[in-house]
Amino acid sequence: MNKKDIKKVVLAYSGGLDTSIIIPWLKENYNNCEVIAVSGNVGQGSELEGLEEKAIKTGASKLYIEDLTDEFVDDYIVPTMQAGAMYEKYLLGTSFARPIIAKRIVEIAKAEGADAIAHGCTGKGNDQVRFELAIKAFAPDMTIIAPWREWNIKSREEEIDYAEAHNIPLKITRETNYSKDKNLWHLSHEGLDLEDAGNEPQYEKPGFLEMGVSPIDAPDKPTYITLDFVEGKPVALDGEKMSAKDIILKLNEVGGKNGIGLLDIIENRLVGMKCRGVYETPGGEILYFAHDYLETLTLDKMTMHKKQELSITFAELVYNGLWFSPLREALSAFVTSTQKNVTGKVKLKLYKGNIIKAGVWSENALYSEELATFGEDNVYNQADATGFINLFGLPTKVQAQVKYKNK
């Protein structure tokens, strides 16, 4: 579509540095087009405060704030957790938030009769791919505007210059200008001192961590919790039944207080470069740990091993923006099937950044104390192992016989 034909643009709007300056930039560079801002509420909390006033003051005609939190947890977070999917130990907090936001933006763009959808993702990052593949999945012919791939701004410092020149209020300064992404699952930090891989993250510096504390500052006394699962889904915390969303929020609190969920990683981006980031995922790390612990009790060996293998593929699909792909849907169907017996209770001890196993129970347990015991039992004939080893080792024996015969 020609620039001059674009009259109405729907913008994925967070109110952060990038999208704050994009509104006036779009109006300056796209014929004073109407800009409709859309913020998907995926649990970023206080970041949504004052957003409407800010969007309107900077030139948007209106702002939609869409509460996507329940759908985000039930349809994106929990299925990914059930899959055990993590990308190079990263629990995919930004990755699976983008598809749900983009899907809703497309719905609003269609309802508003928009000519284009814009986003604030940089040309170096993964999010541009995640947003745009989701848009293509639901509006394949929609024009997409990515200002970072068009404008002459080269850095976050120049973005701040632009904001100051246009009297756009910012919550950050040049000294606290980390690139962050926050939702109910995690908080990411990139940029500034973290760009030097030789710098230790400032975990003990006041204000750096937002979802918890450094393990050094965590209590000297451990905290015990229990989690109940039904078919792989979390249903209760410390015996109290609640939604998966509320469980995650509670786990964020208790995990954060105990220094759980910090990850400092140099990850391989989809666009080909390595990038260093620090992630806070206190509730997510606990939930993954507990679910995996329960699966060791309830999944058979072959299913567990195949699931672990496919979890890498699942994670890559999510990380690479392919949530709305046939393969991801097929893998989710497989994962759902594996979860039918993953029902039970897990007890954990949280202590200074560590998650320690403290007990697991399930009526579907495949573990048998009577079979595994080193004491006397009446169910396992150890002499049977002789025939098993002879049959299992037959190929090894034949190969060795041929090898030594031909020497």
Secondary structure, 3 states (H helix, E strand, C coil): CCHHHCCEEEEECCCCHHHHHHHHHHHHHCCCCEEEEEEEECCCHHHHCCHHHHHHHCCCCEEEEEECHHHHHHHHHHHHHHCCCCECCECCCCCCHHHHHHHHHHHHHHHHCCCEEECCCCCCCCHHHHHHHHHHHHCCCCEEECHHHCCCCCCHHHHHHHHHHCCCCCCCCCCCCCEEEECCCCEEEECHHHHCCCCCCCCCCCCCCCCCCCHHHCCCCCEEEEEEEECCEEEEECCEECCHHHHHHHHHHHHHHCCCCEEEEEEECCCCCEEEEEEECHHHHHHHHHHHHHHHHHCCHHHHHHHHHHHHHHHHHHHCCCCCCHHHHHHHHHHHHHHHHCCEEEEEEEECCEEEEEEEECCCCCCCHHHHCCCCCCCCCCCHHHHHHHHHCHHHHHHHHHHHHCC
